[in-house]
Amino acid sequence: MEPLLLGIDAGTSSVKAVLLDLGGNLCAVGQAEYPLHHIRPAWVEQDPEDWWQATCKAVGETLAKVPHGAERVLGMAVSSQAPTLLPLDHSGRPLRPAMIWMDRRAESEAARLAELVGAEEIHRITGNRPDSFYLAARLLWLRNHEPEVLKKTWQFAQVNGYLNYRLTGRLTVDPAHAVLMQMRHYATPEWSEVLCSACGVDPAQFPEVVDGHRVQGEVTVEAAKATGLRAGTPVMAGTVDSPAAALEAGVTEPGIAVEMTGTSTVVIIPNDRGLTEPALIAMPHALPGIHLLLGAMVSSGGCLRWFRDQLGQPEAQAAMDHGADAFDLLTQQAAQAGPGSEGVIFLPYMMGERAPLWHANARGVFFGMSLATSKAALVRSILEGAAFALRHNVEVAARAGAEVREMRSVGGCSRSDVWNQIKADVLGMPVLLPRTSVGSPYGAAILAGMGAGAFPDVRKSLAEMVHLDRRFEPNLANHEKYTRIYRVFRDIYDHLKCDFDSAAAITP
């Protein structure tokens, strides 16, 4: 029987598992959801046991779809959402629920770290800016608000690290997750004494760093019973979901980027020089010798979902009546407005913004409406606004030295031809779609294959596996028009930046 590779991704709302053959062909998929707990505004937690139970369910479902599934798994790897604050006691049990990447409770701690250590010094050490997105600020929050938990902490785990621990009994962290913890030197494999001291933690509380494609451990007998896997199956260290998505799209060299787009969007831009840029997120790729600059945008598809839920009832009803998709109906409507959306420009910052603005108080804006503005124009302006935000990140990366000549697109929003063409026109570069787009677990399975020795030359193997089926070329006339509109888009935010902060101070 042909061997298989198992890839798992623990995302923000679900675990997805996939089985690939050694040619990269998709053989089976399984998925299981879990809840988000919004404790207070900006406080977002999850129960690690939910991750484990969903993993067991998704893996068992996937293995059951192929004959002798467990026996054929050559190796496996887990990718995940990041970064996460999860303190474990000496028995490996969580001391509190996990604070996931969406949690923004540590804003004041991020500002305090910038005062204590210096914003430029934090960027010099870690490659990234001080912000509550990263783990350092949340570690300081833990010291300030739950010191008894900090005292009891044996190790701080990431999502995939915790799942690996449940699978193998060994706790490690991969280099990409380690960087997002923001407690480690970006250029050297050492934990920062300065940041550890400022946050009140001991470097011994961080797991051993193991490359994502290296064997981290083997599935234990107990984990085998829970998941349906074969005891002794090799488990690789894994990585963050963004590098895994880059592998799925075959993005391994400078010049070719990928946008992972759904409710939010992350644009992933490789470079081979270890570039950092405070407005973007820097991390190592899952492939040795390659680094990534990431532009993480909070709301893209989320803005369109908001429009559907609040103003798209006719489309939602029509979709129900005819078995269609309301998003497809909305984007088809957008095509009727034409480039420029009848003069309407949309700022897609409805939940604040991360890269490249890092402005929690920014908000969504429809600019330029008149009594003649059509619904189609409003929808199209949302699609264009997300594309303008994407271009902003690409331009910042280019100024840092990471040029992009071709964009690939994966994720739910890549299904819209209208949106893909808008992105090509706004960026002025081709947008390509891989044939297989199941998300980060595909890339995790590739890591499993690397660790198992199935891909001696992984770049060559990916070039053969990743089939680019569709290509959207930019319309040069539309690109010229969009470039003029883009300048106004940027000016609108600059003019409103202080007003966003003033409004936030008086809005409950």
VEXLO-83931 format. One line per 4 residues: number of its first residue (from 1); their letters; for each residue y, z, x of C-alpha. Coordinates in steps of 0.25 Angstrom, whole numbers, plus 5000, padded with zeros to 4 digits. Layout:
<nodes>
NUM	a	Y,Z,X ~ ...
</nodes>
This chain:
<nodes>
1	mepl	5000,5000,5000 ~ 5014,4997,5005 ~ 5022,5009,5010 ~ 5035,5013,5002
5	llgi	5048,5020,5005 ~ 5054,5031,4996 ~ 5069,5032,4995 ~ 5075,5043,4987
9	dagt	5090,5045,4984 ~ 5095,5058,4978 ~ 5108,5054,4972 ~ 5119,5061,4964
13	ssvk	5111,5060,4951 ~ 5097,5056,4954 ~ 5086,5054,4964 ~ 5081,5039,4965
17	avll	5068,5036,4973 ~ 5064,5022,4977 ~ 5051,5016,4984 ~ 5053,5004,4993
21	dlgg	5042,4996,5000 ~ 5045,4993,5015 ~ 5052,4980,5011 ~ 5062,4987,5003
25	nlca	5057,4983,4990 ~ 5059,4993,4979 ~ 5046,4998,4973 ~ 5050,5010,4964
29	vgqa	5062,5019,4960 ~ 5062,5033,4954 ~ 5074,5041,4949 ~ 5077,5055,4944
33	eypl	5091,5061,4940 ~ 5097,5075,4942 ~ 5110,5081,4937 ~ 5123,5084,4943
37	hhir	5129,5098,4941 ~ 5144,5098,4939 ~ 5147,5112,4941 ~ 5162,5111,4941
41	pawv	5172,5100,4943 ~ 5168,5094,4956 ~ 5156,5103,4958 ~ 5143,5095,4958
45	eqdp	5130,5100,4961 ~ 5115,5097,4960 ~ 5102,5105,4960 ~ 5094,5101,4972
49	edww	5081,5103,4964 ~ 5086,5092,4955 ~ 5086,5082,4967 ~ 5072,5086,4971
53	qatc	5066,5085,4957 ~ 5073,5072,4955 ~ 5067,5067,4968 ~ 5053,5071,4964
57	kavg	5054,5064,4951 ~ 5060,5051,4957 ~ 5050,5050,4969 ~ 5038,5053,4960
61	etla	5043,5042,4950 ~ 5045,5032,4961 ~ 5032,5035,4968 ~ 5025,5033,4954
65	kvph	5030,5019,4953 ~ 5022,5013,4965 ~ 5007,5014,4967 ~ 5004,5025,4977
69	gaer	5019,5028,4979 ~ 5018,5041,4987 ~ 5007,5036,4997 ~ 5015,5024,5000
73	vlgm	5029,5031,5004 ~ 5031,5028,5018 ~ 5043,5037,5019 ~ 5055,5042,5011
77	avss	5069,5046,5012 ~ 5080,5052,5003 ~ 5095,5048,5002 ~ 5105,5056,4993
81	qapt	5119,5059,4988 ~ 5127,5067,4999 ~ 5133,5076,5003 ~ 5127,5088,4996
85	llpl	5128,5103,4999 ~ 5115,5110,4997 ~ 5112,5123,5004 ~ 5097,5127,5006
89	dhsg	5092,5141,5009 ~ 5081,5143,5019 ~ 5070,5140,5009 ~ 5077,5126,5007
93	rplr	5081,5130,4993 ~ 5095,5126,4988 ~ 5105,5138,4988 ~ 5114,5131,4977
97	pami	5115,5118,4970 ~ 5119,5106,4979 ~ 5134,5101,4979 ~ 5132,5086,4979
101	wmdr	5142,5076,4984 ~ 5150,5075,4971 ~ 5154,5090,4973 ~ 5169,5092,4977
105	raes	5170,5107,4976 ~ 5174,5108,4991 ~ 5187,5101,4991 ~ 5195,5113,4996
109	eaar	5184,5115,5006 ~ 5185,5101,5011 ~ 5200,5103,5013 ~ 5198,5116,5020
113	lael	5188,5110,5030 ~ 5199,5099,5033 ~ 5208,5111,5036 ~ 5198,5119,5044
117	vgae	5193,5108,5052 ~ 5202,5096,5050 ~ 5200,5084,5042 ~ 5201,5074,5054
121	eihr	5191,5084,5062 ~ 5181,5084,5050 ~ 5182,5069,5050 ~ 5180,5068,5065
125	itgn	5168,5077,5065 ~ 5161,5072,5052 ~ 5166,5058,5050 ~ 5171,5062,5036
129	rpds	5183,5068,5030 ~ 5183,5082,5024 ~ 5180,5081,5009 ~ 5172,5089,4999
133	fyla	5162,5078,4998 ~ 5156,5082,5012 ~ 5147,5094,5014 ~ 5157,5102,5023
137	arll	5167,5105,5012 ~ 5156,5110,5003 ~ 5150,5119,5014 ~ 5163,5125,5015
141	wlrn	5163,5127,5000 ~ 5150,5134,5001 ~ 5155,5143,5012 ~ 5167,5147,5003
145	hepe	5160,5148,4990 ~ 5145,5151,4991 ~ 5144,5158,5005 ~ 5131,5164,5001
149	vlkk	5125,5151,4999 ~ 5130,5146,5013 ~ 5124,5159,5019 ~ 5110,5156,5013
153	twqf	5110,5141,5017 ~ 5099,5136,5026 ~ 5103,5121,5026 ~ 5112,5112,5019
157	aqvn	5104,5100,5013 ~ 5108,5086,5007 ~ 5102,5080,4995 ~ 5092,5072,5003
161	gyln	5090,5083,5013 ~ 5086,5092,5002 ~ 5076,5082,4996 ~ 5070,5080,5009
165	yrlt	5068,5095,5011 ~ 5061,5095,4998 ~ 5052,5084,5002 ~ 5049,5088,5016
169	grlt	5053,5102,5018 ~ 5063,5098,5029 ~ 5078,5098,5028 ~ 5086,5088,5036
173	vdpa	5099,5080,5034 ~ 5102,5065,5037 ~ 5114,5061,5045 ~ 5121,5055,5033
177	havl	5120,5067,5025 ~ 5124,5076,5037 ~ 5137,5068,5039 ~ 5141,5070,5024
181	mqmr	5139,5085,5026 ~ 5151,5084,5035 ~ 5146,5095,5045 ~ 5141,5086,5056
185	hyat	5148,5078,5067 ~ 5147,5063,5063 ~ 5146,5058,5077 ~ 5136,5068,5082
189	pews	5124,5075,5076 ~ 5130,5089,5076 ~ 5135,5098,5065 ~ 5149,5101,5066
193	evlc	5152,5116,5071 ~ 5166,5115,5066 ~ 5163,5111,5052 ~ 5151,5120,5051
197	sacg	5160,5132,5055 ~ 5171,5127,5045 ~ 5161,5127,5034 ~ 5153,5139,5037
201	vdpa	5140,5133,5040 ~ 5130,5133,5051 ~ 5125,5119,5057 ~ 5111,5125,5055
205	qfpe	5112,5124,5040 ~ 5112,5109,5041 ~ 5099,5101,5042 ~ 5093,5093,5053
209	vvdg	5099,5079,5053 ~ 5089,5068,5052 ~ 5091,5053,5052 ~ 5089,5048,5038
213	hrvq	5078,5038,5042 ~ 5070,5049,5050 ~ 5058,5057,5044 ~ 5063,5070,5039
217	gevt	5050,5076,5034 ~ 5038,5073,5026 ~ 5035,5075,5011 ~ 5029,5089,5009
221	veaa	5017,5092,5000 ~ 5026,5099,4991 ~ 5036,5088,4990 ~ 5025,5078,4988
225	katg	5020,5085,4976 ~ 5034,5085,4970 ~ 5037,5071,4973 ~ 5024,5063,4973
229	lrag	5026,5059,4987 ~ 5015,5060,4998 ~ 5016,5072,5007 ~ 5020,5068,5021
233	tpvm	5029,5056,5016 ~ 5040,5055,5027 ~ 5054,5058,5022 ~ 5066,5053,5030
237	agtv	5079,5061,5031 ~ 5086,5051,5021 ~ 5101,5049,5020 ~ 5113,5049,5011
241	dspa	5113,5039,4999 ~ 5124,5030,5005 ~ 5117,5026,5018 ~ 5104,5024,5009
245	aale	5112,5015,5000 ~ 5117,5007,5012 ~ 5102,5005,5017 ~ 5099,5000,5003
249	agvt	5110,4990,5004 ~ 5106,4986,5018 ~ 5119,4991,5023 ~ 5116,4994,5038
253	epgi	5127,4987,5046 ~ 5142,4987,5047 ~ 5149,4977,5038 ~ 5140,4979,5026
257	avem	5143,4990,5016 ~ 5137,4994,5003 ~ 5143,5001,4991 ~ 5134,5010,4983
261	tgts	5141,5010,4969 ~ 5138,5018,4956 ~ 5146,5029,4950 ~ 5152,5030,4964
265	tvvi	5153,5021,4975 ~ 5150,5022,4990 ~ 5153,5011,5000 ~ 5144,5012,5012
269	ipnd	5149,5005,5025 ~ 5141,5005,5038 ~ 5147,5005,5052 ~ 5141,5007,5066
273	rglt	5152,5015,5072 ~ 5151,5028,5065 ~ 5164,5026,5058 ~ 5171,5037,5050
277	epal	5183,5036,5041 ~ 5188,5048,5033 ~ 5190,5041,5020 ~ 5175,5037,5020
281	iamp	5162,5044,5022 ~ 5155,5042,5036 ~ 5140,5044,5037 ~ 5129,5038,5045
285	halp	5120,5027,5039 ~ 5106,5030,5037 ~ 5104,5019,5048 ~ 5106,5024,5063
289	gihl	5118,5019,5069 ~ 5126,5015,5056 ~ 5136,5023,5050 ~ 5143,5022,5036
293	llga	5157,5024,5030 ~ 5156,5027,5015 ~ 5166,5025,5004 ~ 5162,5035,4993
297	mvss	5169,5032,4980 ~ 5168,5042,4969 ~ 5169,5033,4956 ~ 5166,5018,4955
301	ggcl	5155,5016,4944 ~ 5159,5030,4939 ~ 5173,5024,4935 ~ 5166,5013,4927
305	rwfr	5156,5023,4921 ~ 5168,5031,4917 ~ 5174,5019,4910 ~ 5161,5016,4903
309	dqlg	5160,5030,4898 ~ 5175,5031,4893 ~ 5179,5017,4890 ~ 5167,5009,4889
313	qpea	5160,5013,4876 ~ 5160,4999,4871 ~ 5152,4994,4883 ~ 5143,5006,4883
317	qaam	5140,5003,4869 ~ 5137,4989,4871 ~ 5128,4992,4883 ~ 5120,5001,4874
321	dhga	5119,4991,4863 ~ 5115,4979,4872 ~ 5107,4986,4883 ~ 5118,4983,4893
325	dafd	5125,4991,4904 ~ 5139,4996,4900 ~ 5144,4995,4915 ~ 5139,4980,4915
329	lltq	5147,4978,4902 ~ 5160,4985,4908 ~ 5159,4977,4921 ~ 5157,4964,4914
333	qaaq	5170,4967,4906 ~ 5177,4970,4919 ~ 5174,4955,4923 ~ 5183,4951,4912
337	agpg	5196,4957,4918 ~ 5196,4950,4931 ~ 5200,4955,4945 ~ 5211,4964,4945
341	segv	5207,4971,4931 ~ 5220,4966,4924 ~ 5229,4974,4934 ~ 5221,4987,4932
345	iflp	5217,4995,4945 ~ 5208,5006,4944 ~ 5207,5018,4954 ~ 5192,5023,4953
349	ymmg	5194,5037,4957 ~ 5190,5044,4944 ~ 5183,5055,4952 ~ 5192,5056,4964
353	erap	5188,5047,4976 ~ 5181,5049,4989 ~ 5182,5038,4999 ~ 5191,5033,5004
357	lwha	5201,5042,4996 ~ 5194,5056,4996 ~ 5203,5060,4984 ~ 5197,5069,4974
361	narg	5209,5068,4964 ~ 5210,5053,4963 ~ 5207,5048,4949 ~ 5204,5035,4942
365	vffg	5216,5026,4938 ~ 5218,5013,4930 ~ 5230,5007,4935 ~ 5238,4995,4929
369	msla	5233,4995,4914 ~ 5241,4989,4903 ~ 5239,4987,4888 ~ 5232,4974,4892
373	tska	5222,4980,4901 ~ 5208,4977,4896 ~ 5195,4985,4897 ~ 5189,4975,4906
377	alvr	5201,4977,4916 ~ 5199,4992,4916 ~ 5184,4990,4919 ~ 5186,4980,4930
381	sile	5197,4989,4936 ~ 5186,5000,4938 ~ 5177,4990,4945 ~ 5189,4985,4954
385	gaaf	5194,5000,4957 ~ 5180,5003,4962 ~ 5180,4991,4971 ~ 5194,4994,4976
389	alrh	5189,5008,4980 ~ 5177,5002,4987 ~ 5187,4993,4995 ~ 5195,5004,4999
393	nvev	5183,5011,5005 ~ 5179,4998,5012 ~ 5193,4996,5018 ~ 5193,5011,5023
397	aara	5180,5008,5030 ~ 5185,4995,5036 ~ 5197,5002,5042 ~ 5187,5012,5048
401	gaev	5180,5001,5055 ~ 5168,4998,5045 ~ 5171,4984,5039 ~ 5163,4979,5027
405	remr	5160,4964,5025 ~ 5150,4965,5014 ~ 5148,4976,5003 ~ 5134,4978,4996
409	svgg	5133,4986,4983 ~ 5122,4995,4977 ~ 5122,5004,4966 ~ 5124,5004,4951
413	csrs	5138,4997,4951 ~ 5133,4986,4960 ~ 5126,4979,4947 ~ 5140,4974,4942
417	dvwn	5143,4960,4947 ~ 5157,4962,4942 ~ 5159,4974,4951 ~ 5152,4968,4963
421	qika	5162,4956,4962 ~ 5174,4965,4961 ~ 5169,4973,4973 ~ 5167,4960,4981
425	dvlg	5181,4955,4977 ~ 5188,4968,4980 ~ 5181,4970,4994 ~ 5182,4955,4998
429	mpvl	5168,4956,5002 ~ 5154,4952,4997 ~ 5146,4963,4988 ~ 5131,4962,4989
433	lprt	5120,4968,4981 ~ 5107,4972,4986 ~ 5095,4968,4977 ~ 5089,4982,4977
437	svgs	5099,4993,4974 ~ 5092,5006,4971 ~ 5101,5015,4979 ~ 5100,5024,4990
441	pyga	5085,5027,4989 ~ 5082,5013,4994 ~ 5090,5017,5007 ~ 5082,5030,5008
445	aila	5069,5022,5007 ~ 5074,5013,5019 ~ 5076,5026,5027 ~ 5062,5030,5023
449	gmga	5057,5017,5029 ~ 5065,5019,5041 ~ 5059,5032,5044 ~ 5045,5027,5041
453	gafp	5047,5016,5051 ~ 5046,5005,5040 ~ 5059,4999,5045 ~ 5060,4997,5060
457	dvrk	5073,4989,5058 ~ 5079,4994,5046 ~ 5091,4985,5046 ~ 5082,4973,5046
461	slae	5073,4979,5035 ~ 5085,4982,5026 ~ 5090,4967,5028 ~ 5077,4963,5023
465	mvhl	5076,4973,5011 ~ 5090,4972,5006 ~ 5092,4960,4997 ~ 5107,4957,4994
469	drrf	5105,4949,4980 ~ 5120,4948,4975 ~ 5133,4945,4982 ~ 5147,4946,4977
473	epnl	5157,4938,4985 ~ 5172,4942,4984 ~ 5181,4933,4977 ~ 5193,4931,4987
477	anhe	5203,4929,4976 ~ 5199,4942,4969 ~ 5198,4949,4982 ~ 5213,4945,4985
481	kytr	5217,4951,4971 ~ 5209,4963,4973 ~ 5215,4966,4987 ~ 5229,4966,4980
485	iyrv	5224,4975,4969 ~ 5217,4984,4979 ~ 5230,4987,4986 ~ 5236,4992,4973
489	frdi	5223,5000,4970 ~ 5225,5007,4983 ~ 5240,5010,4980 ~ 5237,5016,4967
493	ydhl	5229,5027,4973 ~ 5239,5029,4984 ~ 5250,5031,4973 ~ 5242,5040,4964
497	kcdf	5235,5048,4975 ~ 5245,5060,4974 ~ 5245,5059,4959 ~ 5230,5061,4958
501	dsaa	5231,5074,4966 ~ 5243,5078,4957 ~ 5235,5075,4945 ~ 5223,5083,4950
505	aitp	5231,5095,4952 ~ 5235,5096,4937 ~ 5223,5090,4931 ~ 5212,5101,4927
</nodes>
